[in-house]
Every structure is written in structure tokens, then in C-alpha cells.
Amino acid sequence: MILRRNDVSPEEGLHKYGSVEFADPINKKYPIDSPEHIRAAWSYLHMTRDYKKYSKQDLNTIKGRIIRAWKTKIDKKGPPASKNTIYELANL
């Protein structure tokens, strides 16, 4: 289960994106309702400022949700490989 973050307001995500599916449904971060949002979620999750705010377990959960959405709505092969894997990022 993803932990609630003190540095975000879930209401902000709901206000900005509406009632959509989020890769982080607890904090209403990383909407994955459209190809554009899925690509953005994948990109943001690989930024230091974002991934350092999550535990390794939470990162893996969020990553899995983004990958599933990508395979469903963009390409069955999944997202492109990043320079670093989430596992590597979580251990920085």
C-alpha cells in the first residue's frame, strides 16, 4: 500500500485532473487515464525530485500501474527502458 505523503494534497490532483485513475491513488499523483498522462507519469517518476519521495515498494507499485496502463493504452510492449531502473533509483 502506498503511504500518504505530507508534501502533497490529494484534492489538488482531483481538482486538476478530475476523477481519473492515478498510478498513486492515495496521493492522487500520476494520472494514467490517457496516453499523454501515461507518458508524463513515466517521465516524472524517473525524475530525482519525484522518485526520492517514495519507498522502493511504493515505487514498484506505481511503476507497475504505469506499465499496465502503457500496455493497455499505448503499446503492448510497454514503456521504453529508462536510463536507470526503478530498483536502481530506489537504492540511491
N, C-alpha and C positions, 0 to 999 in steps of 0.2 A: 504494500500500500504506500502510495506517495504521501510524504509528510506535508503538512500545511506550512507554507513559508510566511515569515513575518514581514518580508520586504515587498509583498505584492498584495493587491486587493482583488480577490476573485470577481467582485462586482464590476471592476474595470474591464475585465475580459468579456464578461457578459454584455456590458454596455457597448463595447466596441464591436464585438462580433455576433452578438445575439446568442440564441440557444442553439449552438452548434456542437459538434464533437471536438473535444480537445485531447491532445496527447497527454496533457497533465490536467485531468478533470478536477482535481482538488483545488488547484490554484487558478484554474481557467486560463492556462497558458498553452501556446502552440496549437491553434485551431487546425484541424485536419479535415475540413469539410469540402475543400476544393483543391484542384491541382496547384494553384498558386500558393495557397496556405500550406499545403503539404511540403512544397519545395522550400518555402520560407522557414517552416518549423525545422526541417532537416538542417538548413543552413545555420539558423540561430542556435540550435542545440550543440553545434560544433564550435561555437564561439566561447572563448575562455570566460567571459563575463557571465555566460548563461550556465555552462555545464558545471562550473565550480559551486553553484548554489544547490546542487543535488548530490545525494549519496550515489554510490555505484549502483545499488539496487534500483533506486528511482530512475537513474539514467537508463538503465537497461529496460525498465518498464516503458518509459517514454519512447525510447528508440524503437522498441518492438511495436508500439502503437503507430508510430510514424511509418515504419516499414510496411506494416499491414495495409495502411491507408494508401501508401505509394503503390503497392502491388495491386490493389483493387481499383484505384482511380487513375493511375498514370502508366505504369509499366509492370507487367508480371515479374520481370527480372529484379525489381526493387530499385532502391536509390543507388546512385554512384558511390563508389568507395570514397571515403574521406581520407585526408592525409593521415589522420590518426583514428583508431577505432575508439568507440565509446569506452571500452575497457581501459585502453591506454590513457584516455583523458581523465577517467575517474581516478586513476592512480597518480596523477600529477601532484 
